[in-house]
């Protein structure tokens, strides 16, 4: 059984990705909470050294793996029958590219729109840098769909790790009311309506915070799904 170490569900986009890799592909696992917002993270991570960030994974063989893309590749390699990456070689290469670019870029979107799953902010001002990131996401998603052949609701047709990696991006787009095309918004809402994603959010909402991280002085409305 895999052991997954995560931070607070309401805000930790990276933790969400790690958990979805295991939960969406039905891989047996136990989840352990790290005190990301309780100030105990360094102490909680000591047994996983030299890993220092969440998510972190301990395999059934006792190997500790850090960094989300390394987790994804390890799980896909150890569970080849789960089809975590697209089966078509060209689509698979492109999916890896999209995940790697998400990790290495989109800095304004991730920095100015921290993931939060509580509600939808109204009146958020979109900076030029965030808009540039949104334009890049739109271009990448449009390119991915050229491989889907209309088969399934994922970026590459059937659900894959690419959809895992972009689910927190969808949460940012929806949670801050960011401007995207109707097609991209429908994709975001479909990702967030997934019962497993809702399971994650429902668990996140059981935790209270004082003060609330990433709070904004803006009106808000209910989460859409």
Beta strands, then each sheet from edge to edge (+ up, - down):
strand 1: 2-6
strand 2: 29-33
strand 3: 56-58
strand 4: 64-66
strand 5: 119-121
strand 6: 220-222
sheet 1: 2+ 1+ 3- 4+
sheet 2: 5+ 6-
end
